[in-house]
Amino acid sequence: MKLYIGNKNYSSWSMRPWVLLKAFGIPFEEVLLRFDFEPGSAFYEALARITPTAKVPVLVEDDGFAVWDTLAIAEYLADRHPELAIWPRDSRARARARSVCAEMHAGFGALRSLCPMNIEARLPEVGAKLFAEEAGLRRDLARIDALWSEALQTSGGPFLFGDFSAADAYFAPVVMRCSRYGLPLSPLARAYAEKVEQHAGVSAWVAEAMAEQDFVVEDEPYRKNR
């Protein structure tokens, strides 16, 4: 399989399936397409050959079969590898894990738009200002904190549903946003976020993001250079 992704420093959606594949030791070939949002760019030309969405990530099988949504990729991997607990084994925990991933997929727009993922940057002053001024961001963070805390209290941790699962891979970019923007979390949620950052798959992604040495202006609302 090939996984087409964007810049590791910025591409929160790409991070999810990459971390999931790494966490469960599923072999894949990474194809990194540098973000370039100009019409006709190499980024769009490459994606046009494999997906109708013109977005990353995309998982492509050797025969050309493509899966291009993060939740669909997680489900596809779970179907291909039933021996792996990509989703929790317990039916209710599995349903809840899918529910919280779908909530992330469709919601938290204020957090995503105001605090775009930028692993290399440290922007606590920006985060503090946004948190003070933006009610939508405060609502998103309150819900995320409650979601994490409830799951951790139910499962006993250390990850949302006990062992590392698709749900934790799905929230890894949220952890990055909270960390890099210095956003406030409860002690339980912050301990969970630190645990996610320490996970081998997440830390590998972060190390490679830090090594990119790239600067994509469209993904940098708060800086003019590195």
KAFEN-V386693 format. One record per residue. N is the residue number from 1. RES is the residue in one letter. PSI is psi in degrees with one decimal (* if undefined). OMEGA is omega in whole degrees, -180 to 180 (999 if undefined). NEAR is the number of other ideal C-beta (glycine too) atoms within 12 Angstrom. Layout:
# KAFEN-V386693
{{N RES PSI OMEGA NEAR} {N RES PSI OMEGA NEAR}}
This chain:
# KAFEN-V386693
{{1 M 149.1 173 28} {2 K 138.2 174 30} {3 L 114.6 178 40} {4 Y 126.6 -177 36} {5 I 166.9 172 42} {6 G -170.1 -180 37} {7 N 129.8 -179 38} {8 K -30.8 -179 41} {9 N -32.5 -172 37} {10 Y -27.6 -166 36} {11 S 89.7 -179 41} {12 S -38.3 -180 41} {13 W -38.7 178 38} {14 S -34.5 -177 40} {15 M -37.0 -173 43} {16 R -59.6 -178 42} {17 P -29.7 178 47} {18 W -48.9 178 46} {19 V -40.2 -180 48} {20 L -46.1 179 43} {21 L -43.7 179 37} {22 K -42.4 -176 29} {23 A -34.2 -177 35} {24 F 10.2 174 31} {25 G 32.0 180 16} {26 I 121.1 -177 27} {27 P 140.2 176 15} {28 F 159.9 175 28} {29 E 127.1 178 17} {30 E 133.8 172 27} {31 V 106.3 -177 24} {32 L 122.8 177 29} {33 L 115.3 -179 33} {34 R 133.6 178 29} {35 F 128.7 173 33} {36 D 105.3 -170 23} {37 F 15.4 174 22} {38 E 137.8 177 14} {39 P 135.4 179 11} {40 G 8.3 -179 13} {41 S 165.5 177 18} {42 A -32.7 178 17} {43 F -51.2 -178 28} {44 Y -35.1 179 23} {45 E -42.7 179 15} {46 A -43.3 -179 26} {47 L -32.4 -179 29} {48 A -23.8 -179 20} {49 R -14.0 -173 19} {50 I -18.3 -176 27} {51 T 144.2 177 26} {52 P -7.2 -174 12} {53 T -18.5 -176 19} {54 A 31.9 180 23} {55 K 154.4 171 26} {56 V 155.2 4 42} {57 P 162.3 174 45} {58 V 130.9 175 40} {59 L 126.5 -175 39} {60 V 126.8 176 29} {61 E 167.9 -178 19} {62 D -29.7 180 12} {63 D 5.8 177 8} {64 G -4.8 178 14} {65 F 127.2 -174 17} {66 A 142.1 174 28} {67 V 123.9 -168 29} {68 W 18.1 174 27} {69 D 142.8 -174 25} {70 T -41.6 178 40} {71 L -40.3 178 33} {72 A -37.8 178 26} {73 I -44.4 179 41} {74 A -43.5 180 41} {75 E -39.8 180 25} {76 Y -43.4 179 29} {77 L -39.0 178 38} {78 A -38.9 178 31} {79 D -38.9 -179 15} {80 R -26.2 -176 22} {81 H 68.8 -180 23} {82 P -17.3 179 13} {83 E -12.9 -179 13} {84 L 137.8 -180 23} {85 A 63.0 177 26} {86 I -39.8 167 38} {87 W 154.0 179 38} {88 P 147.7 -179 31} {89 R -36.9 -180 18} {90 D 134.0 -173 17} {91 S -39.8 -180 11} {92 R -40.6 176 16} {93 A -38.4 179 26} {94 R -44.4 178 25} {95 A -41.1 179 16} {96 R -40.2 178 26} {97 A -43.2 177 40} {98 R -37.0 180 27} {99 S -46.2 -177 25} {100 V -31.4 175 38} {101 C -42.1 178 41} {102 A -36.5 177 23} {103 E -41.5 177 25} {104 M -42.0 -177 37} {105 H -40.3 -173 27} {106 A -11.9 -172 14} {107 G -160.3 180 21} {108 F 41.6 -177 34} {109 G -35.3 180 19} {110 A -46.2 179 25} {111 L -45.0 -176 35} {112 R -39.9 -177 24} {113 S -38.7 -177 18} {114 L -30.4 -176 29} {115 C 67.7 179 40} {116 P 144.9 -177 34} {117 M 132.2 180 40} {118 N 85.0 -170 36} {119 I -36.5 -176 37} {120 E -24.9 -175 29} {121 A 153.4 171 31} {122 R 113.3 -171 18} {123 L 50.4 -177 29} {124 P -32.2 180 20} {125 E -35.3 176 16} {126 V -44.7 180 27} {127 G -42.7 180 31} {128 A -42.1 180 17} {129 K -45.0 180 18} {130 L -42.3 -180 30} {131 F -37.7 -180 30} {132 A -33.1 -171 14} {133 E -23.8 -169 14} {134 E 105.7 180 23} {135 A -35.0 179 14} {136 G -39.3 177 21} {137 L -42.4 179 31} {138 R -39.8 178 22} {139 R -43.3 180 19} {140 D -45.1 -178 30} {141 L -38.2 178 34} {142 A -41.0 180 23} {143 R -42.3 179 24} {144 I -44.7 179 39} {145 D -45.4 180 30} {146 A -41.1 180 20} {147 L -50.1 179 35} {148 W -46.7 -175 40} {149 S -43.0 179 25} {150 E -45.3 -180 22} {151 A -42.7 -178 35} {152 L -39.9 180 32} {153 Q -34.1 179 17} {154 T -43.4 -175 21} {155 S -25.6 -173 27} {156 G 1.2 177 14} {157 G -167.8 6 24} {158 P -16.3 177 23} {159 F 178.4 -169 37} {160 L -39.6 -178 45} {161 F 35.2 180 40} {162 G -96.2 176 24} {163 D 160.1 178 26} {164 F 132.7 -178 36} {165 S -176.4 178 40} {166 A -33.1 -180 45} {167 A -40.1 180 44} {168 D -39.4 175 46} {169 A -36.9 -178 45} {170 Y -34.0 -179 45} {171 F 0.1 179 45} {172 A -43.7 177 49} {173 P -28.9 175 44} {174 V -41.1 175 45} {175 V -43.1 179 43} {176 M -43.2 179 39} {177 R -47.5 180 42} {178 C -41.0 -179 36} {179 S -50.5 -172 33} {180 R -28.7 178 33} {181 Y 2.1 178 35} {182 G 38.5 -176 23} {183 L 142.6 -175 37} {184 P 137.4 176 23} {185 L 155.8 174 30} {186 S 161.5 -180 22} {187 P -41.5 -180 14} {188 L -44.5 180 23} {189 A -37.9 179 33} {190 R -39.2 177 24} {191 A -39.5 177 21} {192 Y -45.4 -180 38} {193 A -40.9 178 38} {194 E -37.6 178 21} {195 K -41.1 178 26} {196 V -44.1 180 41} {197 E -30.5 -178 30} {198 Q -13.1 -179 21} {199 H 142.1 -174 30} {200 A -42.0 -179 18} {201 G -40.7 180 31} {202 V -45.3 -178 37} {203 S -31.7 176 23} {204 A -43.7 177 23} {205 W -45.2 -178 42} {206 V -43.8 -180 32} {207 A -41.2 -179 18} {208 E -32.8 175 27} {209 A -41.8 -180 35} {210 M -27.8 -177 22} {211 A -4.8 -175 16} {212 E -39.4 -179 26} {213 Q 42.5 179 14} {214 D 159.2 179 26} {215 F 109.7 -179 20} {216 V 110.4 -171 30} {217 V -39.7 -177 17} {218 E -21.1 180 18} {219 D 13.9 -175 30} {220 E 72.7 -179 23} {221 P -16.1 -172 20} {222 Y 1.7 180 22} {223 R 154.1 176 20} {224 K -9.7 176 9} {225 N 173.4 179 11} {226 R * 999 18}}
